[in-house]
Amino acid sequence: MTIHILTDSSHYLDPATIASLNIHVLPLTLHLAGEDRRERIEVTTEDLFAALKDRNAGWPTTAAVSPAALTAAYDEWTRDGDEVVGVFMSRGTSVTVENAQAAAADHPNRDRIHIVDSLVISGALGLTLHVVAQRAAEGMAAADLARVARTMGERMRVMFTVDTLDYLHRGGRMKGSQALVGTLLGIKPVLWLNEGRIELWSRARGKKKALETMLDETVKVMPAGEPVQALIFDAAADAEAEALGRALRERLQVDRLYRCQIGPVVAAHVGPGCVAMGVCPVSATC
């Protein structure tokens, strides 16, 4: 019997890593310039930002993985008694995990399908998938893999900053009143995931201070003296992301540090200049 790890495309791990971890990915969809495009297959982040320079192109919208696509995946990956562990972006940012749960509940092999709301998104989901896939390769049972994914979501600190809140506001991911924060006097928002939902943590004077706040607050909540795993992810802000990674290594005992670029579906909600990190104690990965 084989355990198949299933997820949506918002993790943004590179193709070589996906192959090495033996993860099955169902793509999210971006509606851009009148067309539906599967992210990272038919549209890139660069395509998105280039298209947004055309004011007549309209604002992009995004779509979750459909129940039909999920059912087809369950059909394929539960053959011959195999099991599926599905780890998806948080229900606070997408209905994908709700679709996954509903499709699993209706599936004849429902007892062999384990669905997890990761409580995270993007590179933070990528960090969870790194660990879950590695534990699967070590022989961990499907129910325990699901437990690890849930525990990581509960204990991971995910923080990020953006150059403007317009993208989150237009995409319906934040309340309209908060969209004023990033437009006044160079103030930058510090945001976090609270039980899977994007919320404003604080305001900072400039991007540098916002990144420092992210690091300070993350260090505070990590168990003293315990190693961590982390993933830094960004949208067109590579230098700032690399600097954040170096600073994180100076402040915490980093067991593993990964990097990835934010793909088009999440980038449509955060915009260019987003810098984010997910940090999790190693004790949550066992």
KEKE-3310 file (N, C-alpha, C; in steps of 0.2 Angstrom, whole numbers, plus 5000, padded with zeros to 4 digits):
npx = (5004:5003:5005:4999:5003:4994:4990:4986:4991:4997:5008:5021:5033:5048:5049:5058:5059:5046:5045:5055:5050:5039:5025:5008:5001:4987:4982:4978:4967:4969:4960:4963:4965:4953:4954:4955:4968:4979:4989:5006:5007:5001:5002:5013:5020:5027:5020:5008:5011:5015:5004:4996:5000:4993:4980:4967:4965:4958:4955:4963:4955:4954:4953:4947:4953:4943:4928:4926:4939:4946:4939:4942:4956:4956:4950:4960:4971:4968:4967:4969:4970:4977:4981:4977:4983:4978:4984:4980:4979:4974:4957:4953:4958:4955:4942:4946:4950:4938:4931:4939:4936:4922:4922:4929:4921:4910:4916:4918:4929:4932:4937:4950:4955:4962:4960:4967:4966:4978:4980:4989:4997:5004:5022:5023:5014:5022:5032:5026:5023:5035:5040:5029:5030:5043:5042:5032:5040:5048:5040:5029:5013:4997:4987:4995:5003:4994:4991:5003:5004:4993:4997:5009:5003:4996:5006:5015:5023:5017:5021:5021:5024:5018:5020:5009:4992:4982:4980:4976:4965:4957:4955:4947:4953:4955:4948:4940:4943:4956:4964:4969:4980:4993:4995:4998:5010:5022:5020:5020:5012:5012:5008:4999:4995:4982:4975:4973:4968:4971:4977:4979:4994:5003:5008:5022:5035:5040:5048:5060:5059:5047:5050:5060:5051:5043:5053:5057:5045:5042:5053:5051:5040:5044:5049:5061:5078:5075:5077:5072:5062:5061:5054:5057:5048:5044:5037:5044:5054:5067:5080:5077:5071:5081:5090:5082:5082:5095:5096:5087:5094:5103:5097:5089:5090:5092:5087:5083:5082:5072:5068:5057:5048:5034:5019:5008:4994:4993:5001:4993:4985:4993:5003:5018:5033:5030:5036:5038:5037:5038:5039:5043:5043:5054:5050:5036:5036:5036)
npy = (4994:5011:5028:5043:5060:5074:5090:5107:5120:5131:5130:5132:5126:5121:5112:5102:5099:5095:5083:5076:5074:5067:5072:5075:5087:5098:5110:5128:5141:5155:5169:5179:5193:5190:5176:5159:5152:5139:5140:5142:5133:5137:5151:5163:5171:5182:5185:5188:5201:5208:5209:5217:5229:5234:5244:5242:5229:5223:5217:5203:5187:5173:5155:5141:5124:5112:5102:5091:5089:5085:5074:5065:5064:5057:5045:5040:5039:5031:5018:5001:4999:5010:5025:5042:5057:5073:5089:5105:5123:5136:5136:5149:5157:5151:5141:5128:5118:5115:5110:5099:5091:5089:5082:5071:5066:5061:5051:5034:5027:5034:5031:5030:5042:5056:5072:5088:5104:5115:5127:5137:5145:5146:5148:5144:5133:5125:5122:5114:5103:5099:5093:5083:5075:5070:5063:5053:5046:5040:5031:5034:5032:5036:5042:5048:5056:5066:5071:5077:5087:5095:5099:5106:5117:5123:5127:5134:5150:5162:5176:5191:5205:5218:5229:5236:5237:5236:5225:5214:5219:5221:5208:5203:5198:5205:5217:5232:5244:5242:5244:5256:5257:5255:5266:5278:5290:5282:5270:5253:5238:5225:5208:5193:5176:5171:5157:5153:5164:5180:5193:5210:5213:5223:5240:5248:5259:5260:5248:5241:5241:5235:5222:5219:5219:5208:5198:5199:5197:5184:5177:5179:5170:5157:5142:5143:5140:5129:5120:5126:5124:5133:5143:5155:5166:5175:5189:5195:5201:5197:5201:5206:5195:5186:5193:5193:5179:5177:5185:5178:5166:5171:5174:5163:5145:5137:5123:5119:5128:5134:5141:5150:5156:5167:5161:5164:5164:5167:5178:5187:5192:5198:5205:5213:5214:5208:5200:5186:5174:5157:5149:5136:5126:5112:5102:5101:5094:5080)
npz = (5000:4996:5001:4996:4994:4992:4986:4983:4971:4978:4986:4979:4978:4969:4953:4953:4967:4970:4963:4969:4982:4979:4977:4973:4963:4962:4951:4955:4948:4938:4933:4920:4910:4903:4901:4908:4917:4921:4935:4935:4925:4914:4916:4923:4938:4933:4921:4926:4933:4923:4915:4923:4921:4911:4912:4907:4907:4917:4934:4941:4945:4956:4956:4966:4968:4959:4965:4956:4950:4962:4965:4954:4957:4969:4964:4956:4965:4976:4971:4972:4985:4990:5000:5003:5008:5010:5009:5011:5006:5018:5024:5027:5017:5005:4996:4993:5002:5008:4997:4995:5007:5006:4993:4997:5007:5000:4993:4988:4993:5005:5018:5017:5014:5019:5024:5027:5034:5032:5038:5034:5020:5003:5003:5017:5017:5008:5017:5026:5018:5014:5026:5029:5017:5018:5030:5026:5017:5026:5032:5040:5046:5037:5045:5055:5047:5043:5056:5059:5049:5054:5066:5063:5057:5067:5076:5068:5064:5054:5045:5036:5024:5014:4999:4996:5001:4992:4984:4992:4997:4986:4982:4991:5003:5015:5026:5020:5027:5032:5021:5019:5026:5020:5012:5018:5022:5020:5028:5032:5032:5044:5043:5047:5049:5057:5064:5051:5044:5036:5045:5051:5060:5064:5062:5052:5051:5036:5025:5029:5043:5045:5041:5051:5062:5059:5061:5074:5081:5077:5083:5096:5099:5096:5104:5117:5114:5105:5090:5073:5058:5043:5030:5018:5008:4993:4982:4969:4976:4979:4985:4997:5003:5004:5013:5024:5027:5031:5042:5050:5053:5061:5072:5077:5080:5066:5059:5046:5031:5019:5002:4992:4977:4976:4968:4954:4958:4972:4972:4965:4975:4984:4978:4970:4978:4990:5005:5015:5028:5035:5050:5060:5075:5077:5085:5082:5070:5071)
capx = (5000:5006:5002:5000:5002:4990:4990:4985:4997:4999:5014:5026:5039:5050:5047:5062:5057:5040:5046:5059:5046:5033:5019:5004:4998:4981:4983:4973:4966:4969:4957:4967:4964:4948:4956:4956:4974:4981:4995:5013:5007:4999:5003:5018:5020:5029:5015:5003:5013:5016:4997:4992:5002:4988:4974:4961:4965:4954:4958:4963:4952:4957:4948:4950:4952:4935:4927:4927:4946:4948:4936:4946:4962:4954:4949:4967:4976:4965:4967:4973:4970:4982:4978:4978:4984:4977:4985:4978:4979:4969:4950:4953:4960:4952:4937:4949:4950:4931:4929:4942:4933:4916:4923:4931:4915:4906:4919:4917:4935:4932:4940:4957:4957:4963:4960:4969:4967:4985:4980:4994:4997:5010:5028:5022:5011:5027:5036:5023:5023:5042:5040:5025:5033:5049:5039:5029:5046:5051:5036:5024:5006:4993:4984:5000:5005:4988:4992:5009:5002:4989:5001:5013:4999:4994:5012:5019:5021:5018:5021:5023:5023:5017:5021:5002:4986:4977:4979:4972:4958:4953:4954:4943:4956:4956:4943:4942:4946:4963:4968:4972:4987:4999:4995:4999:5017:5027:5018:5020:5008:5015:5002:5000:4990:4979:4970:4972:4965:4975:4975:4984:4998:5005:5011:5029:5038:5045:5049:5065:5056:5042:5054:5062:5045:5041:5058:5056:5039:5043:5058:5047:5035:5047:5052:5068:5083:5073:5078:5066:5063:5058:5054:5056:5045:5043:5035:5048:5058:5072:5086:5075:5070:5088:5092:5078:5084:5102:5094:5084:5099:5107:5092:5087:5094:5088:5089:5083:5079:5070:5066:5053:5045:5027:5016:5003:4987:4994:5004:4987:4982:4998:5006:5025:5036:5028:5041:5035:5041:5034:5044:5040:5048:5056:5046:5030:5037:5037)
capy = (5000:5017:5034:5048:5066:5078:5097:5112:5123:5137:5129:5135:5122:5120:5106:5096:5097:5092:5077:5072:5073:5063:5076:5076:5094:5100:5118:5133:5144:5163:5172:5185:5196:5186:5169:5155:5149:5136:5143:5139:5129:5142:5158:5164:5177:5188:5186:5192:5208:5212:5210:5222:5236:5237:5246:5240:5222:5221:5214:5196:5183:5166:5150:5135:5117:5110:5095:5086:5088:5082:5067:5062:5063:5052:5039:5038:5038:5026:5012:4995:5000:5015:5030:5049:5063:5079:5095:5111:5130:5137:5138:5156:5160:5148:5135:5122:5112:5113:5106:5093:5088:5087:5077:5065:5063:5057:5046:5027:5026:5039:5029:5030:5049:5060:5079:5093:5111:5117:5134:5141:5146:5148:5145:5140:5126:5121:5120:5108:5098:5096:5088:5077:5070:5066:5058:5048:5042:5036:5025:5036:5030:5041:5046:5052:5062:5071:5074:5081:5093:5099:5102:5111:5123:5126:5130:5138:5157:5165:5183:5194:5212:5219:5236:5240:5232:5236:5218:5210:5222:5220:5201:5201:5195:5210:5222:5238:5250:5241:5245:5263:5257:5256:5272:5284:5292:5276:5265:5247:5233:5218:5204:5187:5171:5169:5152:5152:5170:5185:5199:5215:5212:5230:5245:5249:5265:5258:5241:5238:5241:5229:5215:5218:5217:5201:5193:5200:5193:5176:5174:5178:5164:5151:5139:5145:5135:5123:5122:5127:5124:5139:5144:5162:5166:5182:5190:5200:5204:5192:5203:5207:5189:5183:5196:5190:5172:5178:5187:5173:5161:5174:5174:5156:5139:5135:5116:5119:5134:5134:5147:5149:5162:5166:5160:5169:5165:5171:5185:5191:5194:5201:5210:5213:5217:5204:5196:5182:5168:5153:5146:5131:5122:5105:5097:5100:5090:5073)
capz = (5000:4995:5003:4991:4996:4987:4988:4978:4969:4981:4990:4975:4978:4963:4951:4956:4974:4970:4960:4974:4987:4977:4979:4968:4964:4958:4950:4955:4942:4938:4927:4919:4903:4899:4900:4914:4916:4927:4938:4934:4919:4908:4918:4928:4941:4928:4916:4930:4934:4916:4913:4927:4919:4907:4916:4903:4907:4922:4940:4940:4950:4956:4958:4969:4964:4959:4967:4951:4950:4968:4965:4950:4960:4974:4961:4954:4970:4980:4968:4974:4993:4992:5004:5001:5013:5006:5013:5007:5009:5023:5022:5028:5011:4999:4998:4991:5007:5009:4992:4996:5012:5003:4989:5001:5011:4995:4989:4990:4997:5010:5024:5015:5012:5025:5022:5032:5033:5034:5042:5031:5013:4999:5006:5023:5015:5006:5023:5029:5013:5015:5032:5028:5012:5021:5035:5022:5015:5032:5034:5044:5044:5034:5050:5058:5043:5044:5063:5059:5046:5058:5072:5060:5055:5074:5079:5064:5064:5047:5045:5029:5023:5007:4997:4996:5003:4987:4981:4997:4998:4979:4981:4997:5009:5021:5027:5017:5031:5033:5015:5020:5030:5016:5008:5022:5025:5020:5033:5029:5036:5046:5043:5050:5048:5063:5063:5044:5041:5036:5049:5052:5066:5067:5056:5053:5047:5030:5023:5033:5050:5044:5041:5058:5066:5058:5064:5081:5084:5076:5088:5103:5100:5096:5110:5118:5113:5101:5083:5069:5051:5040:5023:5016:5001:4991:4976:4966:4982:4981:4989:5004:5006:5006:5019:5030:5029:5034:5049:5054:5055:5066:5078:5079:5078:5060:5057:5038:5029:5012:4999:4985:4974:4976:4961:4952:4962:4978:4970:4963:4981:4989:4974:4970:4984:4996:5008:5020:5031:5039:5055:5064:5079:5075:5089:5079:5064:5073)
cpx = (5004:5002:5004:4998:4999:4989:4987:4991:5000:5005:5020:5033:5041:5049:5051:5061:5051:5041:5050:5055:5039:5026:5015:5000:4992:4981:4977:4973:4966:4965:4960:4966:4959:4949:4957:4963:4976:4988:5001:5013:5006:5000:5008:5017:5022:5024:5009:5005:5013:5008:4994:4995:4997:4981:4967:4960:4960:4958:4957:4958:4955:4951:4951:4950:4945:4934:4928:4934:4948:4945:4940:4953:4961:4953:4956:4971:4974:4965:4971:4974:4975:4978:4981:4978:4984:4979:4985:4979:4973:4962:4949:4955:4958:4947:4940:4948:4943:4929:4932:4939:4926:4917:4925:4925:4910:4909:4919:4923:4937:4937:4948:4959:4957:4965:4962:4969:4973:4985:4985:4993:5004:5016:5027:5019:5017:5032:5033:5023:5030:5042:5036:5027:5039:5047:5036:5035:5049:5047:5030:5017:5002:4990:4989:5003:5000:4989:4998:5007:4997:4993:5006:5009:4997:5000:5017:5018:5022:5017:5023:5021:5022:5018:5014:4997:4981:4975:4975:4965:4954:4951:4950:4946:4957:4950:4945:4945:4954:4967:4971:4979:4993:5000:4997:5007:5022:5025:5017:5016:5012:5008:5004:4994:4988:4973:4968:4969:4970:4973:4981:4988:4999:5007:5018:5031:5043:5046:5054:5062:5051:5045:5057:5057:5043:5046:5057:5051:5039:5048:5055:5043:5038:5050:5059:5073:5081:5075:5072:5068:5059:5058:5052:5053:5043:5040:5039:5052:5064:5078:5083:5073:5076:5091:5088:5080:5091:5100:5091:5089:5103:5103:5090:5091:5090:5091:5089:5079:5078:5068:5062:5050:5037:5024:5011:4996:4988:4997:4998:4984:4987:5002:5014:5028:5034:5034:5037:5039:5036:5040:5040:5045:5049:5051:5039:5030:5037:5031)
cpy = (5006:5023:5040:5055:5071:5085:5101:5116:5129:5136:5132:5132:5121:5113:5100:5094:5093:5084:5073:5070:5068:5066:5076:5083:5095:5108:5122:5137:5152:5165:5179:5187:5192:5179:5166:5151:5145:5138:5139:5134:5133:5149:5158:5170:5183:5190:5190:5199:5212:5214:5216:5229:5239:5238:5244:5232:5219:5218:5207:5193:5176:5161:5144:5129:5114:5103:5090:5084:5084:5075:5063:5060:5057:5045:5036:5036:5033:5019:5007:4996:5005:5021:5037:5053:5069:5085:5101:5118:5131:5139:5146:5160:5157:5142:5129:5116:5110:5109:5099:5088:5085:5081:5070:5062:5059:5052:5039:5024:5031:5037:5029:5037:5053:5068:5084:5100:5113:5123:5139:5141:5147:5144:5141:5133:5122:5118:5113:5102:5095:5091:5082:5072:5066:5061:5052:5043:5038:5031:5027:5034:5037:5045:5051:5057:5067:5075:5079:5088:5098:5103:5107:5118:5127:5130:5134:5146:5159:5172:5186:5202:5213:5227:5240:5234:5232:5229:5214:5213:5221:5212:5199:5198:5199:5215:5228:5243:5249:5243:5252:5263:5259:5262:5278:5285:5286:5271:5258:5242:5227:5214:5197:5182:5169:5164:5152:5158:5176:5191:5203:5214:5219:5234:5247:5255:5262:5250:5237:5237:5235:5222:5214:5216:5210:5196:5194:5196:5186:5173:5174:5172:5157:5148:5141:5139:5129:5125:5122:5125:5130:5139:5151:5162:5174:5183:5196:5204:5200:5195:5204:5200:5185:5186:5194:5183:5173:5180:5182:5168:5164:5174:5168:5151:5136:5128:5116:5125:5134:5141:5145:5156:5161:5166:5165:5170:5169:5178:5190:5195:5198:5206:5210:5216:5213:5200:5192:5176:5164:5149:5142:5127:5115:5100:5096:5096:5083:5069)
cpz = (5000:4998:4999:4994:4991:4990:4982:4976:4972:4985:4986:4976:4971:4960:4953:4963:4974:4968:4966:4980:4986:4979:4973:4969:4959:4957:4952:4949:4943:4932:4926:4911:4899:4898:4907:4912:4922:4929:4937:4928:4913:4910:4924:4932:4937:4923:4920:4931:4928:4914:4917:4926:4914:4911:4913:4904:4912:4928:4939:4946:4950:4958:4961:4965:4965:4962:4962:4950:4956:4968:4960:4953:4965:4970:4959:4960:4976:4977:4972:4982:4995:4996:5001:5007:5009:5011:5009:5010:5014:5021:5023:5022:5004:5001:4996:4996:5009:5003:4992:5001:5009:4998:4992:5004:5006:4991:4992:4995:5003:5016:5023:5013:5018:5023:5028:5029:5036:5038:5039:5023:5010:5002:5012:5022:5012:5011:5026:5024:5013:5020:5031:5023:5015:5026:5032:5020:5020:5035:5038:5041:5041:5040:5054:5054:5043:5051:5062:5055:5050:5063:5069:5059:5062:5077:5075:5064:5057:5047:5038:5029:5016:5005:4997:4998:4998:4985:4986:4997:4991:4979:4987:5002:5015:5020:5023:5021:5032:5026:5015:5023:5026:5012:5011:5024:5025:5025:5029:5034:5038:5047:5045:5048:5055:5062:5055:5040:5041:5040:5050:5059:5069:5061:5058:5048:5042:5030:5028:5040:5050:5045:5048:5063:5065:5061:5071:5084:5083:5081:5094:5104:5099:5102:5111:5117:5108:5094:5079:5062:5049:5033:5022:5009:4999:4984:4973:4971:4984:4986:4996:5007:5008:5012:5025:5032:5033:5041:5053:5057:5061:5073:5081:5077:5072:5058:5049:5036:5021:5009:4993:4983:4975:4969:4960:4956:4968:4977:4968:4969:4986:4985:4974:4976:4991:4999:5014:5022:5035:5044:5060:5069:5077:5079:5086:5072:5065:5073)
residu = (MET:THR:ILE:HIS:ILE:LEU:THR:ASP:SER:SER:HIS:TYR:LEU:ASP:PRO:ALA:THR:ILE:ALA:SER:LEU:ASN:ILE:HIS:VAL:LEU:PRO:LEU:THR:LEU:HIS:LEU:ALA:GLY:GLU:ASP:ARG:ARG:GLU:ARG:ILE:GLU:VAL:THR:THR:GLU:ASP:LEU:PHE:ALA:ALA:LEU:LYS:ASP:ARG:ASN:ALA:GLY:TRP:PRO:THR:THR:ALA:ALA:VAL:SER:PRO:ALA:ALA:LEU:THR:ALA:ALA:TYR:ASP:GLU:TRP:THR:ARG:ASP:GLY:ASP:GLU:VAL:VAL:GLY:VAL:PHE:MET:SER:ARG:GLY:THR:SER:VAL:THR:VAL:GLU:ASN:ALA:GLN:ALA:ALA:ALA:ALA:ASP:HIS:PRO:ASN:ARG:ASP:ARG:ILE:HIS:ILE:VAL:ASP:SER:LEU:VAL:ILE:SER:GLY:ALA:LEU:GLY:LEU:THR:LEU:HIS:VAL:VAL:ALA:GLN:ARG:ALA:ALA:GLU:GLY:MET:ALA:ALA:ALA:ASP:LEU:ALA:ARG:VAL:ALA:ARG:THR:MET:GLY:GLU:ARG:MET:ARG:VAL:MET:PHE:THR:VAL:ASP:THR:LEU:ASP:TYR:LEU:HIS:ARG:GLY:GLY:ARG:MET:LYS:GLY:SER:GLN:ALA:LEU:VAL:GLY:THR:LEU:LEU:GLY:ILE:LYS:PRO:VAL:LEU:TRP:LEU:ASN:GLU:GLY:ARG:ILE:GLU:LEU:TRP:SER:ARG:ALA:ARG:GLY:LYS:LYS:LYS:ALA:LEU:GLU:THR:MET:LEU:ASP:GLU:THR:VAL:LYS:VAL:MET:PRO:ALA:GLY:GLU:PRO:VAL:GLN:ALA:LEU:ILE:PHE:ASP:ALA:ALA:ALA:ASP:ALA:GLU:ALA:GLU:ALA:LEU:GLY:ARG:ALA:LEU:ARG:GLU:ARG:LEU:GLN:VAL:ASP:ARG:LEU:TYR:ARG:CYS:GLN:ILE:GLY:PRO:VAL:VAL:ALA:ALA:HIS:VAL:GLY:PRO:GLY:CYS:VAL:ALA:MET:GLY:VAL:CYS:PRO:VAL:SER:ALA:THR:CYS)
# end
